[in-house]
Amino acid sequence: LGALQWLNPGARLDDLPPLPQVLAGQFEPLRLVQGAAAGASRDVLRLWDSGVRLEPGAVPVWVGYLGRERIAHPLGLFSYPRTEAAPAEALAALVAAMRSDWRVREDPAGTALAGPATVLR
């Protein structure tokens, strides 16, 4: 039913599912969504298995992207979530939440796919 809300020009962001994203021909197998209190935006963390494994234990390395979605109502005819780069504070909050269990490699140049930091487990 959520996808049908795209045809509703008055739909709220909470009514719409996040649009899938593709990396190297693969849809994200893991998607985590955190909505803002006012419902005007939501942060979406998308993760893909890179195919690389760390030894010992064949631990997978994940590649990810943190984006912020806002609702768009083009011409007042339909609705869809528009993805934009998440602000630095959203990435900082994610990194801070994961710091206790994860190693974080800082990348101040922002060359990593996930932005200014690469999160490793």
ABEGO torsion letter per residue (X at the ends): XAAAAAABAABBAAABBBBBBBBGGBBBABBBBBBBAAGABBBBBBBBBAGBBBOBGGBBBBBBBBBBBBBBBBGGABBBBBBBBBBAAAAAAAAAAAAAABBBBBBAAGABAAEABBBBX
